[in-house]
Amino acid sequence: MKIVPFHDTNWVKDHPTGNVSFQHMLKGEPDSPDNFMYILGRQDADFWMPRHRHNFEQIRLPLRGDMNIGRDVVLREGEVGYFPEGMAYGPQDDPLGHAAPGERVQLVLQFGGSSGCGFMSIEQRRAARQEMAKDGRWDGNYYHRSDGRTQWGLNAIWEHVFGERLKYPRPRYRNVVITDPERFNWLPVGDAKDVDRRYLGSFSERGMWIEMIRLRPDAAWSSTEPRGRRLMVVLSGSGTCGDEPVGRLTALQVEPDETLRLSAETTTELFVVGLPPVVLPAEESQEFDFVEITDAEKEQDQVRH
C-alpha cells in the first residue's frame, strides 16, 4: 500500500504548453500494459490545445473550475469524465477569464487501456524530449525535425522511445462519458456501519470501475478487493489509514487482495478508481489508426495512414 499526503509546494511544469503544472501523486510500472500516472493538474495561464487523442485512457475530476472538452462540451466542477483510449476531443479553449492563475485544479488519472498499448511514463517522456532536442526543435506540442518534418510531440516521442509508430486504438465509446455524482444515490456498504458508496460505473472489457466512498464521523471501513488495484483520493474529511493520518487530497494505492483499514474523524469522502489487470486477446486487434495531429479543428483534417 502507498499513502501519499498532499503538499501544496510539489508542483512541476510537465505539460508541453507550459501553462499547466502537475503534482505527481501515484504511478505504476513503466513498460507494463497496466502502467498509470495519477496527478493533480493546475491551470496557470490561458490554455489551448487542438483536437487530439491519446492511446491511453483518462479519468478527470475538476475540483475547482470547469474544463472545456471542445465542441461546446464542458466538464463541470465536481463531474467525472471518462476519456476512452483513442477518442478525439477538443479543441480545448480555456482562457482563465476571471479565474486567478492556479485557481483551477483537477484530478487526472491516465492509464493503459484494454488495447494493451500501455502508458508511456513521464520519466520516459522527459528523457526523450531532452535527447531529441539535440537533433531537432520543440515548439509547444510539436517537434520540428532537422529534415524539415513536423510531428505531433507525443507521436515523435513514442517513436523515439519504442522505435515504432504510435498506434491509436479506435475508440470503444463515441464520446467522453460524463457523470454527475450528485445524481447518484449513496447506498450502504455491506455491514459497515455509517459507510456508503456511490457507484458511478464500469467500462470496457477490462471492467475498470469508478465509485465514491463516504465514511461518517467515527466510522471504520475494512475492505479487500480481489478484482484489481484501487487508486483513491480523499476529496474531503480526515482520518487514519492504519496508523497513518489521511486528509484532503491524500492519495492511496491499494493492491489486489490487500486489506484497507480506514477510520474517519470527520465525514470523509473518497474518489476511487478500480483497475483490474489488462488481459490481452489471443489474436492481436487490428482496430487502430495512425494519426498525425494538426492544429486543424476538424477531426477529418487529421491525416491517417
Residue frames as qw, qx, qy, qz and C-alpha x, y, z in Angstrom:
[[0.000, 0.887, 0.461, 0.000, 0.00, 0.00, 0.00],
 [0.392, 0.180, -0.011, 0.902, 1.13, 3.53, -0.75],
 [0.152, -0.865, -0.444, 0.179, -0.08, 6.62, 1.10],
 [0.439, 0.227, 0.109, 0.862, 0.94, 9.97, -0.38],
 [0.093, -0.735, -0.438, 0.509, -0.04, 13.15, 1.51],
 [0.364, 0.806, 0.282, 0.373, -0.76, 16.39, -0.33],
 [0.426, -0.522, -0.036, 0.739, 1.76, 19.24, -0.18],
 [0.370, 0.881, 0.276, -0.104, 1.00, 22.47, -2.00],
 [0.116, -0.829, 0.411, 0.361, 4.67, 23.00, -2.90],
 [0.571, -0.172, 0.751, 0.284, 5.26, 19.95, -5.10],
 [0.621, 0.708, 0.241, -0.235, 4.16, 21.44, -8.44],
 [0.437, -0.311, 0.573, 0.619, 6.23, 20.91, -11.61],
 [0.487, 0.605, -0.152, -0.612, 5.86, 22.12, -15.20],
 [0.445, -0.124, 0.862, 0.210, 5.40, 18.87, -17.13],
 [0.570, 0.638, 0.504, -0.119, 2.98, 19.95, -19.87],
 [0.581, 0.196, 0.369, 0.699, 4.35, 20.91, -23.32],
 [0.088, 0.839, 0.317, 0.433, 2.37, 24.17, -23.38],
 [0.367, 0.146, -0.407, 0.824, 3.99, 25.36, -20.16],
 [0.330, -0.400, -0.041, -0.854, 0.59, 26.62, -18.97],
 [0.846, -0.383, -0.197, -0.315, -0.26, 23.69, -16.68],
 [0.030, -0.549, 0.760, -0.347, 1.54, 22.46, -13.58],
 [0.810, -0.137, -0.542, -0.179, 1.38, 18.88, -12.30],
 [0.392, -0.545, 0.633, -0.385, 1.64, 17.40, -8.85],
 [0.607, 0.168, -0.758, -0.167, 2.56, 13.74, -9.25],
 [0.671, -0.416, 0.310, -0.531, 0.72, 11.57, -6.74],
 [0.782, -0.139, 0.606, -0.048, 0.93, 7.91, -7.78],
 [0.471, 0.583, -0.522, -0.406, 2.46, 5.99, -10.68],
 [0.977, 0.013, 0.145, -0.154, 2.65, 2.44, -12.00],
 [0.690, -0.315, 0.530, 0.379, 5.29, 0.26, -13.60],
 [0.284, 0.667, -0.384, -0.572, 6.91, 1.54, -16.86],
 [0.280, 0.317, -0.821, -0.384, 6.63, -0.72, -19.93],
 [0.169, 0.214, 0.934, -0.229, 3.68, -2.56, -18.36],
 [0.127, -0.439, -0.630, -0.627, 0.24, -2.51, -20.06],
 [0.416, -0.712, -0.560, 0.088, -1.09, -1.64, -16.57],
 [0.407, -0.050, -0.180, 0.894, 1.09, 1.46, -16.18],
 [0.094, -0.861, -0.466, -0.181, -0.58, 4.67, -14.98],
 [0.302, 0.135, -0.233, 0.915, 0.06, 8.22, -13.77],
 [0.255, -0.788, -0.561, -0.011, -2.16, 9.96, -11.21],
 [0.345, 0.106, -0.103, 0.927, -1.69, 13.70, -10.93],
 [0.044, 0.811, 0.401, -0.423, -3.25, 16.94, -9.83],
 [0.435, 0.382, 0.351, 0.736, -3.33, 19.37, -12.74],
 [0.132, -0.741, -0.303, 0.584, -3.30, 23.13, -12.12],
 [0.460, 0.691, 0.341, 0.441, -4.03, 25.71, -14.82],
 [0.453, -0.495, -0.099, 0.735, -1.59, 28.60, -14.51],
 [0.047, 0.383, -0.270, -0.882, -2.43, 30.56, -17.70],
 [0.701, 0.409, -0.028, -0.583, -4.78, 30.61, -20.70],
 [0.479, -0.180, 0.849, 0.134, -4.87, 27.11, -22.18],
 [0.701, 0.491, -0.115, -0.504, -5.43, 25.93, -25.73],
 [0.405, -0.229, 0.857, 0.220, -4.98, 22.51, -27.35],
 [0.447, 0.202, -0.542, -0.682, -6.02, 21.32, -30.83],
 [0.914, -0.045, 0.062, -0.399, -8.43, 18.48, -31.23],
 [0.233, 0.519, -0.820, 0.071, -6.33, 15.45, -30.31],
 [0.926, -0.210, -0.179, -0.256, -6.42, 11.94, -28.91],
 [0.231, -0.624, 0.728, -0.163, -4.33, 9.56, -26.82],
 [0.664, 0.127, -0.718, -0.164, -3.51, 5.86, -26.93],
 [0.239, -0.081, -0.822, 0.511, -4.35, 5.59, -23.23],
 [0.305, -0.698, -0.618, -0.197, -7.42, 6.15, -21.04],
 [0.115, 0.255, -0.323, 0.904, -8.15, 9.14, -18.81],
 [0.332, -0.707, -0.624, 0.016, -10.39, 9.94, -15.88],
 [0.196, 0.301, -0.131, 0.924, -10.75, 13.60, -14.94],
 [0.340, -0.723, -0.590, 0.114, -12.46, 15.22, -11.96],
 [0.161, 0.588, -0.065, 0.791, -12.37, 19.04, -11.82],
 [0.446, -0.428, -0.617, 0.487, -12.04, 20.04, -8.17],
 [0.030, -0.707, -0.194, 0.679, -12.10, 23.81, -8.77],
 [0.235, 0.554, -0.340, -0.723, -13.33, 25.28, -12.02],
 [0.848, 0.383, 0.279, -0.239, -14.60, 23.71, -15.24],
 [0.396, -0.315, 0.685, 0.524, -12.78, 22.07, -18.17],
 [0.594, 0.569, -0.112, -0.558, -13.60, 22.81, -21.80],
 [0.707, -0.038, 0.687, 0.164, -13.55, 19.50, -23.70],
 [0.044, -0.207, 0.583, 0.784, -14.35, 21.14, -27.04],
 [0.213, -0.261, -0.731, -0.593, -17.30, 21.44, -29.40],
 [0.445, -0.460, -0.027, -0.768, -19.43, 23.13, -26.72],
 [0.831, -0.334, -0.445, -0.006, -18.91, 20.31, -24.22],
 [0.041, -0.676, 0.463, -0.572, -17.79, 21.30, -20.73],
 [0.665, -0.220, -0.674, 0.238, -16.77, 19.06, -17.84],
 [0.305, -0.802, -0.021, -0.513, -18.15, 20.93, -14.85],
 [0.031, -0.480, 0.686, -0.546, -16.59, 21.22, -11.43],
 [0.558, -0.156, 0.645, -0.498, -17.43, 18.05, -9.46],
 [0.891, 0.318, -0.008, -0.324, -18.33, 15.98, -12.54],
 [0.595, -0.359, 0.678, 0.241, -16.35, 12.91, -13.57],
 [0.626, 0.632, -0.248, -0.384, -15.20, 12.47, -17.15],
 [0.763, -0.152, 0.594, 0.204, -14.07, 9.16, -18.63],
 [0.374, 0.736, -0.368, -0.427, -11.99, 9.67, -21.79],
 [0.952, 0.069, 0.297, 0.028, -11.72, 6.35, -23.68],
 [0.466, -0.400, 0.542, 0.573, -8.42, 5.49, -25.35],
 [0.340, 0.161, 0.684, 0.625, -8.22, 6.66, -28.95],
 [0.109, 0.802, 0.585, 0.045, -11.19, 9.05, -28.73],
 [0.324, 0.320, 0.075, 0.887, -10.58, 12.53, -30.12],
 [0.206, -0.833, -0.473, 0.199, -11.61, 15.56, -28.08],
 [0.275, -0.461, 0.091, 0.839, -11.07, 19.30, -28.33],
 [0.439, 0.425, -0.310, 0.728, -10.16, 21.81, -29.47],
 [0.493, -0.631, -0.480, 0.358, -9.76, 22.99, -25.89],
 [0.176, 0.570, 0.001, 0.802, -10.02, 26.74, -25.49],
 [0.577, -0.645, -0.470, 0.172, -9.78, 27.57, -21.80],
 [0.186, 0.597, -0.203, 0.753, -8.87, 31.19, -21.08],
 [0.275, -0.144, -0.709, 0.633, -8.55, 31.92, -17.38],
 [0.226, -0.708, -0.465, -0.482, -11.17, 34.66, -17.59],
 [0.374, -0.774, 0.129, -0.494, -11.98, 35.75, -14.05],
 [0.930, -0.330, -0.098, 0.126, -10.12, 32.80, -12.50],
 [0.212, -0.869, 0.441, 0.074, -6.76, 33.51, -10.89],
 [0.560, 0.482, -0.673, 0.000, -3.68, 31.61, -12.13],
 [0.193, 0.187, -0.898, 0.348, -3.60, 28.30, -10.27],
 [0.526, -0.053, 0.374, -0.762, -7.23, 28.51, -9.16],
 [0.871, 0.179, -0.170, -0.424, -8.46, 25.75, -11.50],
 [0.158, -0.434, 0.882, -0.098, -7.39, 22.32, -10.27],
 [0.882, 0.070, -0.122, -0.450, -8.43, 18.82, -11.36],
 [0.650, -0.303, 0.696, 0.026, -7.60, 15.21, -10.66],
 [0.652, 0.548, -0.387, -0.352, -6.25, 13.43, -13.74],
 [0.697, -0.250, 0.671, 0.039, -5.66, 9.68, -13.97],
 [0.587, 0.584, -0.432, -0.358, -4.02, 8.45, -17.19],
 [0.598, -0.286, 0.744, -0.084, -3.60, 4.71, -17.66],
 [0.087, 0.202, -0.858, -0.464, -3.10, 1.96, -20.21],
 [0.696, 0.106, 0.110, -0.702, -6.38, 0.67, -21.64],
 [0.864, 0.056, 0.467, -0.182, -7.78, -2.63, -22.84],
 [0.704, 0.676, -0.204, -0.079, -5.92, -2.37, -26.16],
 [0.902, -0.231, 0.069, 0.359, -2.65, -3.18, -24.37],
 [0.457, 0.751, -0.071, 0.472, -0.85, -0.09, -25.72],
 [0.636, -0.312, -0.369, 0.602, 0.13, 0.77, -22.17],
 [0.086, -0.988, -0.120, -0.038, 1.11, 4.19, -20.89],
 [0.629, 0.417, -0.227, 0.616, 4.45, 5.88, -21.52],
 [0.532, -0.617, -0.371, 0.447, 5.84, 7.16, -18.21],
 [0.030, 0.999, 0.014, -0.013, 6.60, 10.81, -17.55],
 [0.517, -0.631, 0.455, 0.357, 10.25, 9.88, -16.96],
 [0.628, 0.194, 0.607, 0.446, 10.45, 8.33, -20.43],
 [0.296, 0.870, 0.341, 0.199, 8.88, 11.47, -21.92],
 [0.235, -0.941, 0.157, 0.186, 11.23, 13.84, -20.12],
 [0.589, -0.389, 0.557, 0.437, 14.33, 11.89, -21.16],
 [0.569, 0.435, 0.580, 0.389, 13.15, 11.66, -24.78],
 [0.155, 0.968, 0.190, 0.045, 12.46, 15.40, -25.02],
 [0.346, -0.820, 0.349, 0.293, 15.99, 16.17, -23.82],
 [0.606, -0.132, 0.655, 0.432, 17.59, 13.68, -26.20],
 [0.477, 0.611, 0.560, 0.292, 15.51, 14.80, -29.19],
 [0.001, -0.978, -0.066, 0.195, 16.27, 18.48, -28.56],
 [0.471, -0.521, 0.488, 0.519, 19.85, 17.75, -29.67],
 [0.346, 0.078, 0.742, 0.569, 18.72, 16.95, -33.24],
 [0.002, -0.610, -0.606, -0.512, 15.53, 18.98, -33.61],
 [0.036, -0.176, 0.233, -0.956, 13.46, 21.73, -32.03],
 [0.103, -0.517, -0.826, 0.199, 10.46, 21.68, -29.68],
 [0.139, -0.161, -0.078, -0.974, 7.69, 24.24, -30.13],
 [0.625, -0.115, 0.237, -0.734, 4.84, 23.61, -27.70],
 [0.856, 0.035, 0.428, -0.288, 3.00, 20.44, -28.75],
 [0.829, 0.557, -0.033, -0.023, 5.10, 19.89, -31.88],
 [0.648, -0.460, 0.433, 0.426, 8.55, 18.57, -32.72],
 [0.523, 0.812, -0.171, -0.195, 10.41, 20.02, -35.72],
 [0.903, -0.107, 0.275, 0.313, 12.90, 17.53, -37.10],
 [0.289, -0.595, 0.384, 0.644, 16.20, 18.57, -38.67],
 [0.307, 0.129, 0.760, 0.558, 14.96, 17.25, -42.05],
 [0.197, -0.075, -0.231, -0.950, 12.10, 19.77, -42.03],
 [0.451, -0.393, -0.749, -0.286, 9.30, 17.43, -40.94],
 [0.284, -0.319, 0.401, -0.810, 6.96, 18.47, -38.12],
 [0.480, -0.225, -0.844, -0.085, 5.25, 15.91, -35.88],
 [0.623, -0.658, -0.103, -0.409, 2.79, 15.90, -33.02],
 [0.080, -0.693, 0.633, -0.336, 5.06, 15.72, -29.99],
 [0.719, -0.254, 0.577, -0.293, 3.76, 12.52, -28.42],
 [0.914, 0.400, 0.030, -0.061, 3.92, 10.70, -31.77],
 [0.460, 0.720, -0.457, 0.248, 7.57, 11.72, -32.13],
 [0.327, -0.574, 0.648, -0.380, 8.43, 10.79, -28.54],
 [0.901, -0.028, 0.354, -0.250, 6.77, 7.37, -28.88],
 [0.833, 0.522, -0.162, 0.089, 8.84, 6.61, -32.00],
 [0.185, 0.727, -0.557, 0.355, 12.00, 7.70, -30.20],
 [0.506, -0.443, 0.619, -0.406, 11.32, 5.60, -27.09],
 [0.798, 0.032, 0.563, -0.211, 9.84, 2.45, -28.64],
 [0.194, -0.321, 0.741, 0.557, 11.21, 2.51, -32.19],
 [0.130, 0.384, 0.851, 0.333, 7.78, 2.25, -33.83],
 [0.180, -0.350, -0.240, -0.887, 4.90, 4.49, -34.85],
 [0.249, 0.069, 0.648, -0.716, 2.28, 5.27, -32.26],
 [0.216, -0.315, -0.824, -0.419, -0.96, 3.33, -32.86],
 [0.344, -0.084, 0.303, -0.885, -4.21, 4.92, -31.71],
 [0.137, 0.262, 0.952, -0.078, -6.89, 2.36, -30.74],
 [0.243, -0.379, -0.481, -0.752, -10.21, 3.00, -32.41],
 [0.250, -0.218, 0.505, -0.797, -12.42, 4.27, -29.59],
 [0.115, -0.264, -0.956, 0.050, -14.85, 1.87, -27.95],
 [0.026, 0.728, 0.563, -0.391, -17.12, 4.78, -27.00],
 [0.390, 0.679, 0.367, 0.502, -18.19, 7.66, -29.24],
 [0.047, -0.828, 0.040, -0.557, -17.83, 10.47, -26.71],
 [0.114, 0.280, -0.671, 0.678, -16.42, 11.40, -23.35],
 [0.510, -0.510, -0.683, -0.115, -18.63, 9.79, -20.71],
 [0.015, -0.384, 0.332, -0.861, -19.61, 12.46, -18.16],
 [0.491, -0.497, -0.715, 0.025, -21.26, 11.58, -14.87],
 [0.205, -0.619, 0.175, -0.737, -22.67, 13.88, -12.21],
 [0.344, -0.013, -0.867, 0.361, -22.03, 12.12, -8.87],
 [0.244, 0.014, 0.434, -0.867, -24.64, 14.28, -7.11],
 [0.694, 0.069, -0.215, -0.683, -27.34, 12.46, -9.09],
 [0.624, 0.062, -0.779, 0.014, -26.25, 9.06, -7.78],
 [0.707, -0.619, -0.071, -0.334, -27.62, 7.64, -4.54],
 [0.025, -0.520, 0.779, -0.351, -25.46, 6.80, -1.55],
 [0.882, -0.159, -0.333, -0.295, -26.08, 3.12, -0.76],
 [0.663, -0.631, 0.386, -0.115, -24.89, 1.17, 2.29],
 [0.433, 0.539, -0.722, 0.003, -21.63, -0.78, 2.03],
 [0.602, -0.025, -0.792, 0.097, -22.39, -4.27, 3.34],
 [0.619, -0.609, -0.478, 0.131, -22.31, -4.49, 7.11],
 [0.441, 0.057, -0.207, 0.871, -20.04, -1.46, 7.55],
 [0.138, -0.798, -0.526, 0.260, -21.89, 0.96, 9.80],
 [0.003, -0.910, -0.044, 0.412, -22.09, 4.55, 8.54],
 [0.259, -0.372, 0.626, 0.634, -20.21, 3.72, 5.32],
 [0.630, 0.615, 0.364, -0.305, -21.88, 4.38, 1.96],
 [0.443, -0.114, 0.624, 0.633, -21.00, 4.03, -1.73],
 [0.525, 0.685, 0.044, -0.504, -21.85, 5.87, -4.91],
 [0.630, -0.018, 0.670, 0.392, -21.14, 3.50, -7.79],
 [0.247, 0.679, -0.122, -0.681, -20.62, 5.57, -10.94],
 [0.812, 0.502, -0.092, -0.282, -19.97, 2.83, -13.48],
 [0.667, -0.304, 0.610, 0.301, -17.71, 0.22, -15.06],
 [0.481, 0.762, -0.182, -0.393, -16.15, 0.47, -18.51],
 [0.450, 0.570, -0.651, -0.222, -14.72, -1.67, -21.32],
 [0.900, -0.022, -0.427, -0.080, -13.93, -5.38, -21.27],
 [0.368, 0.328, -0.629, 0.601, -11.30, -4.62, -18.64],
 [0.527, -0.623, -0.578, -0.025, -14.02, -3.77, -16.13],
 [0.275, 0.129, -0.306, 0.902, -12.37, -0.60, -14.81],
 [0.275, -0.730, -0.617, -0.108, -14.75, 0.94, -12.28],
 [0.095, 0.362, -0.191, 0.907, -15.35, 4.33, -10.66],
 [0.492, -0.642, -0.585, -0.068, -17.04, 4.89, -7.31],
 [0.041, -0.606, 0.327, -0.724, -17.13, 7.14, -4.27],
 [0.598, -0.327, -0.691, 0.240, -16.99, 6.06, -0.66],
 [0.202, -0.670, 0.117, -0.704, -18.27, 8.09, 2.30],
 [0.537, -0.221, -0.710, 0.399, -17.48, 7.46, 5.96],
 [0.353, -0.843, -0.201, -0.352, -19.44, 9.25, 8.66],
 [0.070, -0.713, 0.527, -0.457, -17.56, 10.60, 11.71],
 [0.486, -0.410, 0.710, -0.302, -16.03, 7.77, 13.79],
 [0.936, 0.243, 0.055, -0.247, -16.92, 5.18, 11.14],
 [0.346, -0.508, 0.749, 0.248, -14.46, 2.41, 10.29],
 [0.826, 0.464, -0.067, -0.313, -14.15, 0.60, 6.98],
 [0.446, -0.407, 0.763, 0.231, -12.15, -2.55, 6.30],
 [0.748, 0.563, 0.043, -0.348, -12.07, -3.56, 2.65],
 [0.427, -0.323, 0.749, 0.390, -10.31, -6.14, 0.48],
 [0.654, 0.602, 0.009, -0.459, -10.76, -6.20, -3.29],
 [0.708, -0.140, 0.627, 0.295, -9.57, -9.17, -5.38],
 [0.642, 0.687, 0.337, 0.043, -10.53, -7.74, -8.79],
 [0.582, 0.568, 0.015, 0.581, -7.72, -5.23, -9.13],
 [0.401, -0.066, -0.265, 0.874, -5.66, -2.35, -7.85],
 [0.090, -0.875, -0.473, -0.047, -7.57, 0.54, -6.28],
 [0.351, 0.188, -0.080, 0.914, -6.45, 4.15, -6.53],
 [0.260, -0.790, -0.553, 0.057, -8.10, 6.50, -4.04],
 [0.226, 0.317, -0.134, 0.911, -8.00, 10.21, -3.32],
 [0.169, -0.565, -0.643, 0.489, -9.54, 11.82, -0.24],
 [0.117, 0.619, 0.384, 0.675, -11.84, 14.57, -1.50],
 [0.292, -0.660, 0.124, -0.681, -12.81, 15.84, 1.95],
 [0.837, -0.510, -0.063, -0.190, -12.54, 14.97, 5.61],
 [0.126, 0.645, -0.701, 0.277, -9.83, 13.42, 7.73],
 [0.932, -0.284, 0.070, -0.216, -8.99, 10.18, 9.48],
 [0.308, -0.594, 0.735, 0.114, -6.41, 7.43, 9.54],
 [0.868, 0.303, -0.342, -0.195, -5.36, 4.56, 7.30],
 [0.805, -0.051, -0.455, 0.377, -3.86, 2.05, 9.68],
 [0.514, -0.591, -0.239, 0.574, -1.57, 4.26, 11.74],
 [0.337, 0.062, 0.262, 0.902, -1.10, 6.90, 9.03],
 [0.205, 0.600, 0.355, -0.688, -3.09, 10.16, 9.02],
 [0.288, 0.349, 0.650, 0.611, -5.07, 10.96, 5.87],
 [0.104, 0.628, 0.298, -0.711, -6.64, 14.27, 4.89],
 [0.556, 0.753, 0.161, -0.312, -7.83, 16.20, 1.88],
 [0.587, 0.726, -0.336, -0.128, -6.10, 15.10, -1.35],
 [0.433, -0.449, 0.781, 0.009, -4.19, 12.28, 0.29],
 [0.715, 0.349, -0.464, -0.388, -3.69, 9.59, -2.38],
 [0.639, -0.308, 0.683, -0.174, -3.79, 5.87, -1.62],
 [0.577, 0.368, -0.643, -0.345, -2.77, 2.89, -3.75],
 [0.680, -0.223, 0.607, -0.346, -4.19, -0.44, -2.60],
 [0.191, 0.325, -0.853, -0.361, -3.10, -3.62, -4.35],
 [0.751, -0.115, -0.460, -0.460, -5.41, -6.59, -5.16],
 [0.802, -0.287, -0.519, 0.069, -6.23, -8.67, -2.08],
 [0.324, 0.138, -0.457, 0.817, -4.58, -6.08, 0.17],
 [0.287, -0.702, -0.645, 0.098, -6.75, -5.04, 3.12],
 [0.086, 0.478, -0.030, 0.873, -7.50, -1.36, 3.52],
 [0.394, -0.586, -0.638, 0.309, -8.45, -0.14, 7.01],
 [0.084, 0.448, 0.061, 0.888, -9.80, 3.39, 7.22],
 [0.269, -0.607, -0.635, 0.395, -11.16, 5.25, 10.23],
 [0.120, 0.670, 0.265, 0.683, -12.86, 8.63, 9.90],
 [0.234, -0.254, -0.469, 0.813, -12.54, 11.51, 12.34],
 [0.344, 0.428, 0.121, -0.827, -14.87, 13.74, 10.31],
 [0.776, 0.490, 0.343, -0.201, -17.17, 12.93, 7.40],
 [0.255, -0.518, 0.643, 0.504, -14.73, 11.66, 4.79],
 [0.790, 0.535, 0.168, -0.248, -15.32, 11.15, 1.06],
 [0.430, -0.400, 0.672, 0.451, -13.00, 9.22, -1.23],
 [0.663, 0.579, -0.208, -0.426, -12.84, 9.07, -5.02],
 [0.631, -0.271, 0.722, 0.080, -12.00, 5.51, -6.05],
 [0.651, 0.524, -0.392, -0.386, -10.89, 4.01, -9.37],
 [0.801, -0.218, 0.557, -0.016, -10.50, 0.25, -9.68],
 [0.418, 0.663, -0.526, -0.331, -8.01, -1.07, -12.24],
 [0.940, -0.047, 0.336, -0.025, -8.15, -4.81, -12.96],
 [0.438, -0.382, 0.610, 0.538, -5.14, -6.20, -14.82],
 [0.517, 0.553, -0.302, -0.580, -5.12, -5.68, -18.59],
 [0.699, 0.007, 0.712, 0.065, -5.80, -9.01, -20.33],
 [0.200, 0.489, -0.510, -0.679, -4.71, -9.19, -23.96],
 [0.873, 0.266, 0.121, -0.389, -6.68, -11.21, -26.54],
 [0.808, -0.099, 0.517, 0.264, -5.21, -14.32, -28.13],
 [0.554, 0.461, 0.396, 0.569, -5.19, -12.56, -31.51],
 [0.244, -0.310, -0.076, 0.916, -3.83, -9.01, -31.70],
 [0.309, 0.776, 0.469, -0.285, -6.51, -6.47, -32.55],
 [0.427, 0.229, 0.399, 0.778, -6.29, -4.58, -35.84],
 [0.062, -0.872, -0.459, -0.159, -8.68, -1.89, -34.60],
 [0.414, -0.642, -0.019, 0.646, -6.28, 1.06, -34.61],
 [0.464, 0.855, 0.136, 0.187, -5.25, 4.09, -36.69],
 [0.565, -0.119, -0.007, 0.817, -2.07, 6.02, -37.33],
 [0.042, 0.924, 0.367, 0.103, -2.95, 9.69, -36.83],
 [0.456, 0.082, -0.088, 0.882, -0.85, 12.83, -37.31],
 [0.133, -0.808, -0.517, 0.249, -2.48, 15.56, -35.24],
 [0.316, 0.354, 0.151, 0.867, -2.54, 19.13, -36.56],
 [0.033, 0.202, 0.366, -0.908, -3.96, 22.44, -35.40],
 [0.347, -0.187, -0.549, -0.737, -6.98, 21.86, -37.65],
 [0.499, -0.145, 0.457, -0.722, -10.20, 21.73, -35.66],
 [0.867, 0.130, -0.102, -0.469, -11.94, 19.07, -37.73],
 [0.721, -0.326, 0.611, 0.013, -11.02, 15.50, -36.91],
 [0.842, 0.425, 0.313, 0.108, -11.17, 14.53, -40.56],
 [0.330, 0.903, -0.254, 0.102, -8.39, 17.05, -41.27],
 [0.472, -0.617, 0.630, 0.013, -6.01, 14.91, -39.23],
 [0.544, 0.491, -0.609, -0.305, -4.06, 12.67, -41.56],
 [0.841, -0.209, 0.464, -0.182, -4.49, 8.89, -41.29],
 [0.354, 0.554, -0.709, -0.254, -2.10, 6.38, -42.87]]
